[in-house]
Amino acid sequence: MKRETKETRVSELIDLFKENNSFYLLDFKNMTVSQSVDLRKTLRRNSYSFKVVKNRLAIRSLPDELPESLKQYFRQPTGVAFASHDPVSLARILKDFSTQNKVLAVKGGVFEGRFFAPERFEEIATLSSREELLAKIGSSMTFPLMKLLRTWQAPLVNLGRMLSQLKSKK
């Protein structure tokens, strides 16, 4: 590869690593071309990207704030799945693809700016999505208000039942 080509690839990777604070390093060596195309289509459909990188160029383009231990995972063929939004959803997509095709393995990565080892990927894939967490927060915030409303309505409901029973006795 020519030097100019390497420099442009490194600058592209630098931009990708800066734009996306979450990415997963993938081992894809047993993947067929059709499986690779399917994975790329699935990721593109969900607004994620997948790049096969040269390890040396990827190591050069990593931001300085990431730990040195991340560099050890750039061995053998490496693909990087970038998440500009909702990294949990990307983890679920990768996990589903891996279980269906049995060809993809996560080497490690960065989740919301923090490095994680491959053993932690399963935890990330089972996290609740951002929307689910917001829904839980919303329901927990409205629960006391709903309880207060029911407490205020209880005397009126009881009065209505009592009047109904009096009416039915006459």
Rosetta constraint file for C-alpha pairs under 8 A:
AtomPair CA 1 CA 5 HARMONIC 6.57 0.50
AtomPair CA 1 CA 6 HARMONIC 6.74 0.50
AtomPair CA 2 CA 6 HARMONIC 6.35 0.50
AtomPair CA 3 CA 7 HARMONIC 6.19 0.50
AtomPair CA 4 CA 8 HARMONIC 6.29 0.50
AtomPair CA 5 CA 9 HARMONIC 6.20 0.50
AtomPair CA 6 CA 10 HARMONIC 6.08 0.50
AtomPair CA 6 CA 57 HARMONIC 7.31 0.50
AtomPair CA 7 CA 11 HARMONIC 6.19 0.50
AtomPair CA 8 CA 12 HARMONIC 6.15 0.50
AtomPair CA 9 CA 13 HARMONIC 6.15 0.50
AtomPair CA 9 CA 57 HARMONIC 7.47 0.50
AtomPair CA 10 CA 14 HARMONIC 6.08 0.50
AtomPair CA 10 CA 57 HARMONIC 5.79 0.50
AtomPair CA 10 CA 58 HARMONIC 7.00 0.50
AtomPair CA 10 CA 60 HARMONIC 7.11 0.50
AtomPair CA 10 CA 61 HARMONIC 5.65 0.50
AtomPair CA 11 CA 15 HARMONIC 6.28 0.50
AtomPair CA 11 CA 61 HARMONIC 7.23 0.50
AtomPair CA 12 CA 16 HARMONIC 6.29 0.50
AtomPair CA 13 CA 17 HARMONIC 6.08 0.50
AtomPair CA 13 CA 58 HARMONIC 6.78 0.50
AtomPair CA 13 CA 61 HARMONIC 5.92 0.50
AtomPair CA 13 CA 62 HARMONIC 7.96 0.50
AtomPair CA 14 CA 18 HARMONIC 6.17 0.50
AtomPair CA 14 CA 61 HARMONIC 4.86 0.50
AtomPair CA 14 CA 62 HARMONIC 6.58 0.50
AtomPair CA 14 CA 63 HARMONIC 7.36 0.50
AtomPair CA 15 CA 19 HARMONIC 6.05 0.50
AtomPair CA 16 CA 20 HARMONIC 6.05 0.50
AtomPair CA 16 CA 82 HARMONIC 7.76 0.50
AtomPair CA 17 CA 21 HARMONIC 6.84 0.50
AtomPair CA 17 CA 61 HARMONIC 7.69 0.50
AtomPair CA 17 CA 62 HARMONIC 6.69 0.50
AtomPair CA 17 CA 63 HARMONIC 7.06 0.50
AtomPair CA 18 CA 63 HARMONIC 7.36 0.50
AtomPair CA 19 CA 84 HARMONIC 6.86 0.50
AtomPair CA 20 CA 82 HARMONIC 6.25 0.50
AtomPair CA 20 CA 83 HARMONIC 5.84 0.50
AtomPair CA 20 CA 84 HARMONIC 4.71 0.50
AtomPair CA 21 CA 83 HARMONIC 7.34 0.50
AtomPair CA 21 CA 84 HARMONIC 6.88 0.50
AtomPair CA 21 CA 110 HARMONIC 7.18 0.50
AtomPair CA 21 CA 111 HARMONIC 6.96 0.50
AtomPair CA 21 CA 112 HARMONIC 5.34 0.50
AtomPair CA 21 CA 113 HARMONIC 5.15 0.50
AtomPair CA 22 CA 82 HARMONIC 6.30 0.50
AtomPair CA 22 CA 83 HARMONIC 5.39 0.50
AtomPair CA 22 CA 84 HARMONIC 6.94 0.50
AtomPair CA 22 CA 87 HARMONIC 6.24 0.50
AtomPair CA 22 CA 109 HARMONIC 7.54 0.50
AtomPair CA 22 CA 110 HARMONIC 5.10 0.50
AtomPair CA 22 CA 111 HARMONIC 4.58 0.50
AtomPair CA 22 CA 112 HARMONIC 5.12 0.50
AtomPair CA 22 CA 113 HARMONIC 6.21 0.50
AtomPair CA 23 CA 80 HARMONIC 6.52 0.50
AtomPair CA 23 CA 81 HARMONIC 5.47 0.50
AtomPair CA 23 CA 82 HARMONIC 4.45 0.50
AtomPair CA 23 CA 83 HARMONIC 5.78 0.50
AtomPair CA 23 CA 87 HARMONIC 7.69 0.50
AtomPair CA 23 CA 109 HARMONIC 5.65 0.50
AtomPair CA 23 CA 110 HARMONIC 5.32 0.50
AtomPair CA 23 CA 111 HARMONIC 6.56 0.50
AtomPair CA 24 CA 80 HARMONIC 5.62 0.50
AtomPair CA 24 CA 81 HARMONIC 5.23 0.50
AtomPair CA 24 CA 82 HARMONIC 6.73 0.50
AtomPair CA 24 CA 106 HARMONIC 6.84 0.50
AtomPair CA 24 CA 107 HARMONIC 7.58 0.50
AtomPair CA 24 CA 108 HARMONIC 6.06 0.50
AtomPair CA 24 CA 109 HARMONIC 4.33 0.50
AtomPair CA 24 CA 110 HARMONIC 6.39 0.50
AtomPair CA 24 CA 111 HARMONIC 7.96 0.50
AtomPair CA 25 CA 73 HARMONIC 7.60 0.50
AtomPair CA 25 CA 74 HARMONIC 7.96 0.50
AtomPair CA 25 CA 78 HARMONIC 6.50 0.50
AtomPair CA 25 CA 79 HARMONIC 5.83 0.50
AtomPair CA 25 CA 80 HARMONIC 4.77 0.50
AtomPair CA 25 CA 81 HARMONIC 6.70 0.50
AtomPair CA 25 CA 106 HARMONIC 5.86 0.50
AtomPair CA 25 CA 107 HARMONIC 5.31 0.50
AtomPair CA 25 CA 108 HARMONIC 5.40 0.50
AtomPair CA 25 CA 109 HARMONIC 5.32 0.50
AtomPair CA 26 CA 78 HARMONIC 5.68 0.50
AtomPair CA 26 CA 79 HARMONIC 4.94 0.50
AtomPair CA 26 CA 80 HARMONIC 5.99 0.50
AtomPair CA 26 CA 81 HARMONIC 7.47 0.50
AtomPair CA 26 CA 104 HARMONIC 6.69 0.50
AtomPair CA 26 CA 105 HARMONIC 5.65 0.50
AtomPair CA 26 CA 106 HARMONIC 4.54 0.50
AtomPair CA 26 CA 107 HARMONIC 5.48 0.50
AtomPair CA 26 CA 108 HARMONIC 7.50 0.50
AtomPair CA 27 CA 76 HARMONIC 7.78 0.50
AtomPair CA 27 CA 77 HARMONIC 6.29 0.50
AtomPair CA 27 CA 78 HARMONIC 5.43 0.50
AtomPair CA 27 CA 79 HARMONIC 6.46 0.50
AtomPair CA 27 CA 104 HARMONIC 5.90 0.50
AtomPair CA 27 CA 105 HARMONIC 5.06 0.50
AtomPair CA 27 CA 106 HARMONIC 6.14 0.50
AtomPair CA 27 CA 107 HARMONIC 6.43 0.50
AtomPair CA 28 CA 77 HARMONIC 6.88 0.50
AtomPair CA 28 CA 78 HARMONIC 6.95 0.50
AtomPair CA 28 CA 79 HARMONIC 6.93 0.50
AtomPair CA 28 CA 103 HARMONIC 6.29 0.50
AtomPair CA 28 CA 104 HARMONIC 5.14 0.50
AtomPair CA 28 CA 105 HARMONIC 6.75 0.50
AtomPair CA 29 CA 77 HARMONIC 6.30 0.50
AtomPair CA 29 CA 103 HARMONIC 7.59 0.50
AtomPair CA 30 CA 103 HARMONIC 5.54 0.50
AtomPair CA 30 CA 104 HARMONIC 7.74 0.50
AtomPair CA 31 CA 35 HARMONIC 6.11 0.50
AtomPair CA 31 CA 36 HARMONIC 6.44 0.50
AtomPair CA 31 CA 103 HARMONIC 5.47 0.50
AtomPair CA 31 CA 104 HARMONIC 7.24 0.50
AtomPair CA 32 CA 36 HARMONIC 6.22 0.50
AtomPair CA 33 CA 37 HARMONIC 6.18 0.50
AtomPair CA 34 CA 38 HARMONIC 6.17 0.50
AtomPair CA 35 CA 39 HARMONIC 6.12 0.50
AtomPair CA 35 CA 101 HARMONIC 7.87 0.50
AtomPair CA 36 CA 40 HARMONIC 6.17 0.50
AtomPair CA 37 CA 41 HARMONIC 6.11 0.50
AtomPair CA 38 CA 42 HARMONIC 6.14 0.50
AtomPair CA 39 CA 43 HARMONIC 6.15 0.50
AtomPair CA 39 CA 97 HARMONIC 7.36 0.50
AtomPair CA 40 CA 44 HARMONIC 5.95 0.50
AtomPair CA 40 CA 49 HARMONIC 7.31 0.50
AtomPair CA 40 CA 50 HARMONIC 6.42 0.50
AtomPair CA 41 CA 45 HARMONIC 5.99 0.50
AtomPair CA 42 CA 46 HARMONIC 6.51 0.50
AtomPair CA 43 CA 47 HARMONIC 6.25 0.50
AtomPair CA 43 CA 48 HARMONIC 4.89 0.50
AtomPair CA 43 CA 49 HARMONIC 6.01 0.50
AtomPair CA 43 CA 50 HARMONIC 7.26 0.50
AtomPair CA 43 CA 90 HARMONIC 7.79 0.50
AtomPair CA 43 CA 93 HARMONIC 7.83 0.50
AtomPair CA 44 CA 48 HARMONIC 5.31 0.50
AtomPair CA 44 CA 49 HARMONIC 6.06 0.50
AtomPair CA 48 CA 81 HARMONIC 7.21 0.50
AtomPair CA 48 CA 82 HARMONIC 6.03 0.50
AtomPair CA 48 CA 83 HARMONIC 5.57 0.50
AtomPair CA 48 CA 84 HARMONIC 7.08 0.50
AtomPair CA 48 CA 90 HARMONIC 7.40 0.50
AtomPair CA 49 CA 81 HARMONIC 5.70 0.50
AtomPair CA 49 CA 82 HARMONIC 5.31 0.50
AtomPair CA 49 CA 83 HARMONIC 7.15 0.50
AtomPair CA 50 CA 79 HARMONIC 6.82 0.50
AtomPair CA 50 CA 80 HARMONIC 5.60 0.50
AtomPair CA 50 CA 81 HARMONIC 4.37 0.50
AtomPair CA 50 CA 82 HARMONIC 6.28 0.50
AtomPair CA 51 CA 79 HARMONIC 5.54 0.50
AtomPair CA 51 CA 80 HARMONIC 5.25 0.50
AtomPair CA 51 CA 81 HARMONIC 6.53 0.50
AtomPair CA 52 CA 77 HARMONIC 7.84 0.50
AtomPair CA 52 CA 78 HARMONIC 6.07 0.50
AtomPair CA 52 CA 79 HARMONIC 4.21 0.50
AtomPair CA 52 CA 80 HARMONIC 6.28 0.50
AtomPair CA 53 CA 57 HARMONIC 7.33 0.50
AtomPair CA 53 CA 58 HARMONIC 6.34 0.50
AtomPair CA 53 CA 77 HARMONIC 7.86 0.50
AtomPair CA 53 CA 78 HARMONIC 6.08 0.50
AtomPair CA 53 CA 79 HARMONIC 5.95 0.50
AtomPair CA 53 CA 80 HARMONIC 7.21 0.50
AtomPair CA 54 CA 58 HARMONIC 6.14 0.50
AtomPair CA 54 CA 77 HARMONIC 7.78 0.50
AtomPair CA 54 CA 78 HARMONIC 7.36 0.50
AtomPair CA 55 CA 59 HARMONIC 6.13 0.50
AtomPair CA 55 CA 74 HARMONIC 5.35 0.50
AtomPair CA 55 CA 75 HARMONIC 6.65 0.50
AtomPair CA 55 CA 76 HARMONIC 7.86 0.50
AtomPair CA 55 CA 77 HARMONIC 7.74 0.50
AtomPair CA 55 CA 78 HARMONIC 6.94 0.50
AtomPair CA 56 CA 60 HARMONIC 6.33 0.50
AtomPair CA 56 CA 74 HARMONIC 7.95 0.50
AtomPair CA 57 CA 61 HARMONIC 6.31 0.50
AtomPair CA 58 CA 62 HARMONIC 6.31 0.50
AtomPair CA 58 CA 74 HARMONIC 7.86 0.50
AtomPair CA 59 CA 71 HARMONIC 6.21 0.50
AtomPair CA 59 CA 74 HARMONIC 7.36 0.50
AtomPair CA 62 CA 66 HARMONIC 7.24 0.50
AtomPair CA 66 CA 70 HARMONIC 7.34 0.50
AtomPair CA 66 CA 113 HARMONIC 7.79 0.50
AtomPair CA 66 CA 114 HARMONIC 7.70 0.50
AtomPair CA 66 CA 115 HARMONIC 7.25 0.50
AtomPair CA 67 CA 115 HARMONIC 7.21 0.50
AtomPair CA 68 CA 72 HARMONIC 7.83 0.50
AtomPair CA 69 CA 73 HARMONIC 7.83 0.50
AtomPair CA 70 CA 74 HARMONIC 7.68 0.50
AtomPair CA 70 CA 108 HARMONIC 7.71 0.50
AtomPair CA 70 CA 109 HARMONIC 7.31 0.50
AtomPair CA 70 CA 115 HARMONIC 7.10 0.50
AtomPair CA 73 CA 107 HARMONIC 6.20 0.50
AtomPair CA 73 CA 108 HARMONIC 6.88 0.50
AtomPair CA 74 CA 78 HARMONIC 6.44 0.50
AtomPair CA 83 CA 87 HARMONIC 5.35 0.50
AtomPair CA 83 CA 90 HARMONIC 6.68 0.50
AtomPair CA 86 CA 90 HARMONIC 6.92 0.50
AtomPair CA 86 CA 129 HARMONIC 7.40 0.50
AtomPair CA 86 CA 130 HARMONIC 7.17 0.50
AtomPair CA 87 CA 91 HARMONIC 6.24 0.50
AtomPair CA 87 CA 111 HARMONIC 7.05 0.50
AtomPair CA 87 CA 112 HARMONIC 7.75 0.50
AtomPair CA 88 CA 92 HARMONIC 6.29 0.50
AtomPair CA 88 CA 124 HARMONIC 6.26 0.50
AtomPair CA 88 CA 125 HARMONIC 5.86 0.50
AtomPair CA 88 CA 126 HARMONIC 7.91 0.50
AtomPair CA 88 CA 127 HARMONIC 6.65 0.50
AtomPair CA 88 CA 128 HARMONIC 7.57 0.50
AtomPair CA 88 CA 129 HARMONIC 6.20 0.50
AtomPair CA 89 CA 93 HARMONIC 6.27 0.50
AtomPair CA 89 CA 125 HARMONIC 7.51 0.50
AtomPair CA 89 CA 129 HARMONIC 6.87 0.50
AtomPair CA 90 CA 94 HARMONIC 6.19 0.50
AtomPair CA 91 CA 95 HARMONIC 6.04 0.50
AtomPair CA 91 CA 121 HARMONIC 7.58 0.50
AtomPair CA 91 CA 124 HARMONIC 6.75 0.50
AtomPair CA 91 CA 125 HARMONIC 4.90 0.50
AtomPair CA 92 CA 96 HARMONIC 6.04 0.50
AtomPair CA 92 CA 125 HARMONIC 4.94 0.50
AtomPair CA 92 CA 126 HARMONIC 7.42 0.50
AtomPair CA 93 CA 97 HARMONIC 6.11 0.50
AtomPair CA 94 CA 98 HARMONIC 6.00 0.50
AtomPair CA 94 CA 104 HARMONIC 7.90 0.50
AtomPair CA 95 CA 99 HARMONIC 6.17 0.50
AtomPair CA 95 CA 125 HARMONIC 6.94 0.50
AtomPair CA 96 CA 100 HARMONIC 6.13 0.50
AtomPair CA 97 CA 101 HARMONIC 6.01 0.50
AtomPair CA 97 CA 102 HARMONIC 7.74 0.50
AtomPair CA 97 CA 104 HARMONIC 7.52 0.50
AtomPair CA 98 CA 102 HARMONIC 5.01 0.50
AtomPair CA 98 CA 103 HARMONIC 6.01 0.50
AtomPair CA 98 CA 104 HARMONIC 4.93 0.50
AtomPair CA 98 CA 105 HARMONIC 6.97 0.50
AtomPair CA 106 CA 118 HARMONIC 5.92 0.50
AtomPair CA 106 CA 121 HARMONIC 7.31 0.50
AtomPair CA 107 CA 117 HARMONIC 7.24 0.50
AtomPair CA 107 CA 118 HARMONIC 5.14 0.50
AtomPair CA 108 CA 115 HARMONIC 7.70 0.50
AtomPair CA 108 CA 116 HARMONIC 5.82 0.50
AtomPair CA 108 CA 117 HARMONIC 4.75 0.50
AtomPair CA 108 CA 118 HARMONIC 4.40 0.50
AtomPair CA 108 CA 121 HARMONIC 7.34 0.50
AtomPair CA 109 CA 115 HARMONIC 5.80 0.50
AtomPair CA 109 CA 116 HARMONIC 5.62 0.50
AtomPair CA 109 CA 117 HARMONIC 6.90 0.50
AtomPair CA 109 CA 118 HARMONIC 7.66 0.50
AtomPair CA 110 CA 114 HARMONIC 5.15 0.50
AtomPair CA 110 CA 115 HARMONIC 4.33 0.50
AtomPair CA 110 CA 116 HARMONIC 5.91 0.50
AtomPair CA 111 CA 115 HARMONIC 6.34 0.50
AtomPair CA 111 CA 116 HARMONIC 6.99 0.50
AtomPair CA 116 CA 120 HARMONIC 6.26 0.50
AtomPair CA 116 CA 121 HARMONIC 7.54 0.50
AtomPair CA 117 CA 121 HARMONIC 7.30 0.50
AtomPair CA 120 CA 124 HARMONIC 6.59 0.50
AtomPair CA 121 CA 125 HARMONIC 6.22 0.50
AtomPair CA 122 CA 126 HARMONIC 6.39 0.50
AtomPair CA 123 CA 127 HARMONIC 6.47 0.50
AtomPair CA 128 CA 132 HARMONIC 6.01 0.50
AtomPair CA 128 CA 133 HARMONIC 6.40 0.50
AtomPair CA 129 CA 133 HARMONIC 6.34 0.50
AtomPair CA 130 CA 134 HARMONIC 6.19 0.50
AtomPair CA 131 CA 135 HARMONIC 6.15 0.50
AtomPair CA 132 CA 136 HARMONIC 6.28 0.50
AtomPair CA 133 CA 137 HARMONIC 6.23 0.50
AtomPair CA 134 CA 138 HARMONIC 6.06 0.50
AtomPair CA 135 CA 139 HARMONIC 6.13 0.50
AtomPair CA 136 CA 140 HARMONIC 6.09 0.50
AtomPair CA 137 CA 141 HARMONIC 6.14 0.50
AtomPair CA 138 CA 142 HARMONIC 6.28 0.50
AtomPair CA 139 CA 143 HARMONIC 6.02 0.50
AtomPair CA 140 CA 144 HARMONIC 7.67 0.50
AtomPair CA 141 CA 145 HARMONIC 7.74 0.50
AtomPair CA 142 CA 146 HARMONIC 6.18 0.50
AtomPair CA 143 CA 147 HARMONIC 6.18 0.50
AtomPair CA 144 CA 148 HARMONIC 6.15 0.50
AtomPair CA 145 CA 149 HARMONIC 6.16 0.50
AtomPair CA 146 CA 150 HARMONIC 6.23 0.50
AtomPair CA 147 CA 151 HARMONIC 6.20 0.50
AtomPair CA 148 CA 152 HARMONIC 6.29 0.50
AtomPair CA 149 CA 153 HARMONIC 6.19 0.50
AtomPair CA 150 CA 154 HARMONIC 6.01 0.50
AtomPair CA 151 CA 155 HARMONIC 7.84 0.50
AtomPair CA 152 CA 156 HARMONIC 7.91 0.50
AtomPair CA 153 CA 157 HARMONIC 6.19 0.50
AtomPair CA 154 CA 158 HARMONIC 6.05 0.50
AtomPair CA 155 CA 159 HARMONIC 6.05 0.50
AtomPair CA 156 CA 160 HARMONIC 6.17 0.50
AtomPair CA 157 CA 161 HARMONIC 6.28 0.50
AtomPair CA 158 CA 162 HARMONIC 6.13 0.50
AtomPair CA 159 CA 163 HARMONIC 6.18 0.50
AtomPair CA 160 CA 164 HARMONIC 6.10 0.50
AtomPair CA 161 CA 165 HARMONIC 6.21 0.50
AtomPair CA 162 CA 166 HARMONIC 6.26 0.50
AtomPair CA 163 CA 167 HARMONIC 6.11 0.50
AtomPair CA 164 CA 168 HARMONIC 6.26 0.50
AtomPair CA 165 CA 169 HARMONIC 6.27 0.50
AtomPair CA 166 CA 170 HARMONIC 6.58 0.50
